[in-house]
């Protein structure tokens, strides 16, 4: 196939730190993307994207034009492309995030995964929810 073949491994640590490691097989490119989310107030979240592309010594046929660039410049060019695309993806998600609202219990499909466990884990970072849970436990 002419399109890209990518494998990705995602590491999620807490609510505001995710690392995605990509291996693009067609080009032979390894990269990392950090997604760092920080709540600013009750409604806004600041999202910082950081990317890193490993030096590309022997680019595959799909991006054969990379071979004309000096080796030291290839990963810089691809890093700009990767970061630009990731920024575009996040901006597309903003439309979805703006319409989201909390539902208890949430309407889920099997593909959504363990949302209940994630919500339970996340509750510790929201003081009003955690104190409400403690009051409930003391009342029981």
CNS distance restraints for C-alpha pairs under 8 A (distance, minus, plus):
assign (resid   2 and name CA) (resid  62 and name CA) 6.91 0.50 0.50
assign (resid   3 and name CA) (resid  62 and name CA) 7.73 0.50 0.50
assign (resid   4 and name CA) (resid  24 and name CA) 6.83 0.50 0.50
assign (resid   4 and name CA) (resid  25 and name CA) 7.29 0.50 0.50
assign (resid   4 and name CA) (resid  26 and name CA) 5.86 0.50 0.50
assign (resid   4 and name CA) (resid  27 and name CA) 7.98 0.50 0.50
assign (resid   4 and name CA) (resid  62 and name CA) 7.83 0.50 0.50
assign (resid   5 and name CA) (resid  24 and name CA) 5.82 0.50 0.50
assign (resid   5 and name CA) (resid  25 and name CA) 5.51 0.50 0.50
assign (resid   5 and name CA) (resid  26 and name CA) 6.05 0.50 0.50
assign (resid   6 and name CA) (resid  22 and name CA) 6.72 0.50 0.50
assign (resid   6 and name CA) (resid  23 and name CA) 5.67 0.50 0.50
assign (resid   6 and name CA) (resid  24 and name CA) 4.45 0.50 0.50
assign (resid   6 and name CA) (resid  25 and name CA) 6.10 0.50 0.50
assign (resid   7 and name CA) (resid  22 and name CA) 5.78 0.50 0.50
assign (resid   7 and name CA) (resid  23 and name CA) 5.33 0.50 0.50
assign (resid   7 and name CA) (resid  24 and name CA) 6.59 0.50 0.50
assign (resid   7 and name CA) (resid  25 and name CA) 7.92 0.50 0.50
assign (resid   8 and name CA) (resid  20 and name CA) 6.54 0.50 0.50
assign (resid   8 and name CA) (resid  21 and name CA) 5.52 0.50 0.50
assign (resid   8 and name CA) (resid  22 and name CA) 4.49 0.50 0.50
assign (resid   8 and name CA) (resid  23 and name CA) 6.43 0.50 0.50
assign (resid   9 and name CA) (resid  20 and name CA) 5.64 0.50 0.50
assign (resid   9 and name CA) (resid  21 and name CA) 5.22 0.50 0.50
assign (resid   9 and name CA) (resid  22 and name CA) 6.68 0.50 0.50
assign (resid  10 and name CA) (resid  18 and name CA) 7.12 0.50 0.50
assign (resid  10 and name CA) (resid  19 and name CA) 5.84 0.50 0.50
assign (resid  10 and name CA) (resid  20 and name CA) 4.38 0.50 0.50
assign (resid  10 and name CA) (resid  21 and name CA) 6.43 0.50 0.50
assign (resid  11 and name CA) (resid  18 and name CA) 5.61 0.50 0.50
assign (resid  11 and name CA) (resid  19 and name CA) 5.08 0.50 0.50
assign (resid  11 and name CA) (resid  20 and name CA) 6.21 0.50 0.50
assign (resid  12 and name CA) (resid  17 and name CA) 6.18 0.50 0.50
assign (resid  12 and name CA) (resid  18 and name CA) 4.44 0.50 0.50
assign (resid  12 and name CA) (resid  19 and name CA) 6.50 0.50 0.50
assign (resid  13 and name CA) (resid  17 and name CA) 5.33 0.50 0.50
assign (resid  13 and name CA) (resid  18 and name CA) 6.02 0.50 0.50
assign (resid  14 and name CA) (resid 122 and name CA) 7.94 0.50 0.50
assign (resid  15 and name CA) (resid  37 and name CA) 7.41 0.50 0.50
assign (resid  15 and name CA) (resid 122 and name CA) 7.12 0.50 0.50
assign (resid  16 and name CA) (resid  35 and name CA) 7.49 0.50 0.50
assign (resid  16 and name CA) (resid  36 and name CA) 5.21 0.50 0.50
assign (resid  16 and name CA) (resid  37 and name CA) 4.38 0.50 0.50
assign (resid  16 and name CA) (resid  38 and name CA) 6.00 0.50 0.50
assign (resid  17 and name CA) (resid  34 and name CA) 7.19 0.50 0.50
assign (resid  17 and name CA) (resid  35 and name CA) 6.00 0.50 0.50
assign (resid  17 and name CA) (resid  36 and name CA) 4.90 0.50 0.50
assign (resid  17 and name CA) (resid  37 and name CA) 6.64 0.50 0.50
assign (resid  18 and name CA) (resid  34 and name CA) 5.68 0.50 0.50
assign (resid  18 and name CA) (resid  35 and name CA) 5.12 0.50 0.50
assign (resid  18 and name CA) (resid  36 and name CA) 6.55 0.50 0.50
assign (resid  19 and name CA) (resid  32 and name CA) 6.89 0.50 0.50
assign (resid  19 and name CA) (resid  33 and name CA) 5.68 0.50 0.50
assign (resid  19 and name CA) (resid  34 and name CA) 4.54 0.50 0.50
assign (resid  19 and name CA) (resid  35 and name CA) 6.40 0.50 0.50
assign (resid  20 and name CA) (resid  32 and name CA) 5.61 0.50 0.50
assign (resid  20 and name CA) (resid  33 and name CA) 5.11 0.50 0.50
assign (resid  20 and name CA) (resid  34 and name CA) 6.44 0.50 0.50
assign (resid  21 and name CA) (resid  30 and name CA) 7.51 0.50 0.50
assign (resid  21 and name CA) (resid  31 and name CA) 5.95 0.50 0.50
assign (resid  21 and name CA) (resid  32 and name CA) 4.52 0.50 0.50
assign (resid  21 and name CA) (resid  33 and name CA) 6.52 0.50 0.50
assign (resid  22 and name CA) (resid  30 and name CA) 5.70 0.50 0.50
assign (resid  22 and name CA) (resid  31 and name CA) 5.16 0.50 0.50
assign (resid  22 and name CA) (resid  32 and name CA) 6.03 0.50 0.50
assign (resid  22 and name CA) (resid  33 and name CA) 8.00 0.50 0.50
assign (resid  23 and name CA) (resid  28 and name CA) 7.19 0.50 0.50
assign (resid  23 and name CA) (resid  29 and name CA) 5.84 0.50 0.50
assign (resid  23 and name CA) (resid  30 and name CA) 4.58 0.50 0.50
assign (resid  23 and name CA) (resid  31 and name CA) 6.54 0.50 0.50
assign (resid  24 and name CA) (resid  28 and name CA) 5.65 0.50 0.50
assign (resid  24 and name CA) (resid  29 and name CA) 5.04 0.50 0.50
assign (resid  24 and name CA) (resid  30 and name CA) 6.30 0.50 0.50
assign (resid  25 and name CA) (resid  29 and name CA) 6.76 0.50 0.50
assign (resid  26 and name CA) (resid  60 and name CA) 5.58 0.50 0.50
assign (resid  26 and name CA) (resid  61 and name CA) 7.16 0.50 0.50
assign (resid  26 and name CA) (resid  62 and name CA) 6.18 0.50 0.50
assign (resid  27 and name CA) (resid  59 and name CA) 4.90 0.50 0.50
assign (resid  27 and name CA) (resid  60 and name CA) 4.26 0.50 0.50
assign (resid  27 and name CA) (resid  61 and name CA) 6.94 0.50 0.50
assign (resid  27 and name CA) (resid  62 and name CA) 6.23 0.50 0.50
assign (resid  27 and name CA) (resid  63 and name CA) 6.15 0.50 0.50
assign (resid  28 and name CA) (resid  56 and name CA) 7.11 0.50 0.50
assign (resid  28 and name CA) (resid  58 and name CA) 7.28 0.50 0.50
assign (resid  28 and name CA) (resid  59 and name CA) 5.92 0.50 0.50
assign (resid  28 and name CA) (resid  60 and name CA) 6.24 0.50 0.50
assign (resid  29 and name CA) (resid  53 and name CA) 7.24 0.50 0.50
assign (resid  29 and name CA) (resid  54 and name CA) 6.80 0.50 0.50
assign (resid  29 and name CA) (resid  55 and name CA) 7.87 0.50 0.50
assign (resid  29 and name CA) (resid  56 and name CA) 6.19 0.50 0.50
assign (resid  29 and name CA) (resid  59 and name CA) 7.63 0.50 0.50
assign (resid  30 and name CA) (resid  53 and name CA) 5.98 0.50 0.50
assign (resid  30 and name CA) (resid  54 and name CA) 5.53 0.50 0.50
assign (resid  31 and name CA) (resid  51 and name CA) 7.14 0.50 0.50
assign (resid  31 and name CA) (resid  52 and name CA) 5.45 0.50 0.50
assign (resid  31 and name CA) (resid  53 and name CA) 4.22 0.50 0.50
assign (resid  31 and name CA) (resid  54 and name CA) 5.95 0.50 0.50
assign (resid  32 and name CA) (resid  51 and name CA) 5.57 0.50 0.50
assign (resid  32 and name CA) (resid  52 and name CA) 5.18 0.50 0.50
assign (resid  32 and name CA) (resid  53 and name CA) 6.53 0.50 0.50
assign (resid  33 and name CA) (resid  49 and name CA) 6.97 0.50 0.50
assign (resid  33 and name CA) (resid  50 and name CA) 5.70 0.50 0.50
assign (resid  33 and name CA) (resid  51 and name CA) 4.44 0.50 0.50
assign (resid  33 and name CA) (resid  52 and name CA) 6.57 0.50 0.50
assign (resid  34 and name CA) (resid  48 and name CA) 7.94 0.50 0.50
assign (resid  34 and name CA) (resid  49 and name CA) 5.72 0.50 0.50
assign (resid  34 and name CA) (resid  50 and name CA) 5.05 0.50 0.50
assign (resid  34 and name CA) (resid  51 and name CA) 6.29 0.50 0.50
assign (resid  35 and name CA) (resid  47 and name CA) 6.86 0.50 0.50
assign (resid  35 and name CA) (resid  48 and name CA) 5.97 0.50 0.50
assign (resid  35 and name CA) (resid  49 and name CA) 4.96 0.50 0.50
assign (resid  35 and name CA) (resid  50 and name CA) 6.75 0.50 0.50
assign (resid  36 and name CA) (resid  47 and name CA) 5.63 0.50 0.50
assign (resid  36 and name CA) (resid  48 and name CA) 5.04 0.50 0.50
assign (resid  36 and name CA) (resid  49 and name CA) 6.43 0.50 0.50
assign (resid  37 and name CA) (resid  45 and name CA) 6.37 0.50 0.50
assign (resid  37 and name CA) (resid  46 and name CA) 5.63 0.50 0.50
assign (resid  37 and name CA) (resid  47 and name CA) 4.44 0.50 0.50
assign (resid  37 and name CA) (resid  48 and name CA) 6.37 0.50 0.50
assign (resid  38 and name CA) (resid  45 and name CA) 5.46 0.50 0.50
assign (resid  38 and name CA) (resid  46 and name CA) 5.15 0.50 0.50
assign (resid  38 and name CA) (resid  47 and name CA) 6.49 0.50 0.50
assign (resid  39 and name CA) (resid  43 and name CA) 7.77 0.50 0.50
assign (resid  39 and name CA) (resid  44 and name CA) 6.06 0.50 0.50
assign (resid  39 and name CA) (resid  45 and name CA) 4.21 0.50 0.50
assign (resid  39 and name CA) (resid  46 and name CA) 6.18 0.50 0.50
assign (resid  40 and name CA) (resid  44 and name CA) 5.39 0.50 0.50
assign (resid  40 and name CA) (resid  45 and name CA) 5.30 0.50 0.50
assign (resid  40 and name CA) (resid  46 and name CA) 6.38 0.50 0.50
assign (resid  41 and name CA) (resid  45 and name CA) 7.28 0.50 0.50
assign (resid  49 and name CA) (resid  83 and name CA) 7.47 0.50 0.50
assign (resid  49 and name CA) (resid  86 and name CA) 7.84 0.50 0.50
assign (resid  49 and name CA) (resid  87 and name CA) 7.46 0.50 0.50
assign (resid  50 and name CA) (resid  83 and name CA) 7.39 0.50 0.50
assign (resid  51 and name CA) (resid  79 and name CA) 6.58 0.50 0.50
assign (resid  51 and name CA) (resid  82 and name CA) 7.39 0.50 0.50
assign (resid  51 and name CA) (resid  83 and name CA) 6.12 0.50 0.50
assign (resid  52 and name CA) (resid  79 and name CA) 6.20 0.50 0.50
assign (resid  53 and name CA) (resid  75 and name CA) 5.48 0.50 0.50
assign (resid  53 and name CA) (resid  76 and name CA) 7.31 0.50 0.50
assign (resid  53 and name CA) (resid  78 and name CA) 6.98 0.50 0.50
assign (resid  53 and name CA) (resid  79 and name CA) 5.45 0.50 0.50
assign (resid  54 and name CA) (resid  75 and name CA) 6.10 0.50 0.50
assign (resid  55 and name CA) (resid  71 and name CA) 7.16 0.50 0.50
assign (resid  55 and name CA) (resid  72 and name CA) 6.99 0.50 0.50
assign (resid  55 and name CA) (resid  74 and name CA) 6.85 0.50 0.50
assign (resid  55 and name CA) (resid  75 and name CA) 5.03 0.50 0.50
assign (resid  56 and name CA) (resid  71 and name CA) 6.67 0.50 0.50
assign (resid  56 and name CA) (resid  74 and name CA) 6.16 0.50 0.50
assign (resid  56 and name CA) (resid  75 and name CA) 5.92 0.50 0.50
assign (resid  57 and name CA) (resid  71 and name CA) 6.15 0.50 0.50
assign (resid  58 and name CA) (resid  67 and name CA) 7.36 0.50 0.50
assign (resid  59 and name CA) (resid  63 and name CA) 6.46 0.50 0.50
assign (resid  59 and name CA) (resid  64 and name CA) 6.22 0.50 0.50
assign (resid  59 and name CA) (resid  66 and name CA) 6.48 0.50 0.50
assign (resid  59 and name CA) (resid  67 and name CA) 6.50 0.50 0.50
assign (resid  60 and name CA) (resid  64 and name CA) 6.00 0.50 0.50
assign (resid  65 and name CA) (resid  69 and name CA) 7.57 0.50 0.50
assign (resid  66 and name CA) (resid  74 and name CA) 6.25 0.50 0.50
assign (resid  67 and name CA) (resid  71 and name CA) 7.83 0.50 0.50
assign (resid  69 and name CA) (resid  73 and name CA) 6.35 0.50 0.50
assign (resid  69 and name CA) (resid  74 and name CA) 6.12 0.50 0.50
assign (resid  70 and name CA) (resid  74 and name CA) 6.55 0.50 0.50
assign (resid  71 and name CA) (resid  75 and name CA) 7.73 0.50 0.50
assign (resid  72 and name CA) (resid  76 and name CA) 7.66 0.50 0.50
assign (resid  73 and name CA) (resid  77 and name CA) 6.36 0.50 0.50
assign (resid  74 and name CA) (resid  78 and name CA) 6.28 0.50 0.50
assign (resid  75 and name CA) (resid  79 and name CA) 5.82 0.50 0.50
assign (resid  76 and name CA) (resid  80 and name CA) 6.39 0.50 0.50
assign (resid  77 and name CA) (resid  81 and name CA) 6.49 0.50 0.50
assign (resid  78 and name CA) (resid  82 and name CA) 6.03 0.50 0.50
assign (resid  79 and name CA) (resid  83 and name CA) 6.04 0.50 0.50
assign (resid  80 and name CA) (resid  84 and name CA) 5.97 0.50 0.50
assign (resid  81 and name CA) (resid  85 and name CA) 6.21 0.50 0.50
assign (resid  82 and name CA) (resid  86 and name CA) 6.18 0.50 0.50
assign (resid  83 and name CA) (resid  87 and name CA) 6.07 0.50 0.50
assign (resid  84 and name CA) (resid  88 and name CA) 6.31 0.50 0.50
assign (resid  85 and name CA) (resid  89 and name CA) 6.29 0.50 0.50
assign (resid  86 and name CA) (resid  90 and name CA) 6.25 0.50 0.50
assign (resid  87 and name CA) (resid  91 and name CA) 6.20 0.50 0.50
assign (resid  88 and name CA) (resid  92 and name CA) 6.32 0.50 0.50
assign (resid  89 and name CA) (resid  93 and name CA) 6.40 0.50 0.50
assign (resid  90 and name CA) (resid  94 and name CA) 6.39 0.50 0.50
assign (resid  91 and name CA) (resid  95 and name CA) 7.39 0.50 0.50
assign (resid  92 and name CA) (resid  96 and name CA) 7.55 0.50 0.50
assign (resid  93 and name CA) (resid  97 and name CA) 6.21 0.50 0.50
assign (resid  94 and name CA) (resid  98 and name CA) 6.02 0.50 0.50
assign (resid  95 and name CA) (resid  99 and name CA) 6.84 0.50 0.50
assign (resid  96 and name CA) (resid 100 and name CA) 6.48 0.50 0.50
assign (resid 102 and name CA) (resid 106 and name CA) 7.59 0.50 0.50
assign (resid 103 and name CA) (resid 107 and name CA) 7.65 0.50 0.50
assign (resid 108 and name CA) (resid 112 and name CA) 6.10 0.50 0.50
assign (resid 109 and name CA) (resid 113 and name CA) 7.80 0.50 0.50
assign (resid 114 and name CA) (resid 118 and name CA) 6.39 0.50 0.50
assign (resid 115 and name CA) (resid 119 and name CA) 6.06 0.50 0.50
assign (resid 116 and name CA) (resid 120 and name CA) 6.17 0.50 0.50
assign (resid 117 and name CA) (resid 121 and name CA) 6.15 0.50 0.50
assign (resid 118 and name CA) (resid 122 and name CA) 6.01 0.50 0.50
assign (resid 119 and name CA) (resid 123 and name CA) 6.07 0.50 0.50
assign (resid 120 and name CA) (resid 124 and name CA) 7.69 0.50 0.50
assign (resid 122 and name CA) (resid 126 and name CA) 7.40 0.50 0.50
assign (resid 123 and name CA) (resid 127 and name CA) 7.89 0.50 0.50
assign (resid 123 and name CA) (resid 129 and name CA) 6.08 0.50 0.50
assign (resid 123 and name CA) (resid 130 and name CA) 6.02 0.50 0.50
assign (resid 124 and name CA) (resid 129 and name CA) 7.55 0.50 0.50
assign (resid 124 and name CA) (resid 130 and name CA) 5.60 0.50 0.50
assign (resid 125 and name CA) (resid 130 and name CA) 7.69 0.50 0.50
assign (resid 126 and name CA) (resid 130 and name CA) 6.22 0.50 0.50
assign (resid 127 and name CA) (resid 131 and name CA) 6.00 0.50 0.50
assign (resid 128 and name CA) (resid 132 and name CA) 6.09 0.50 0.50
assign (resid 129 and name CA) (resid 133 and name CA) 6.17 0.50 0.50
assign (resid 130 and name CA) (resid 134 and name CA) 6.27 0.50 0.50
assign (resid 131 and name CA) (resid 135 and name CA) 6.21 0.50 0.50
assign (resid 132 and name CA) (resid 136 and name CA) 6.22 0.50 0.50
assign (resid 133 and name CA) (resid 137 and name CA) 6.21 0.50 0.50
assign (resid 134 and name CA) (resid 138 and name CA) 6.17 0.50 0.50
assign (resid 135 and name CA) (resid 139 and name CA) 6.18 0.50 0.50
assign (resid 136 and name CA) (resid 140 and name CA) 6.42 0.50 0.50
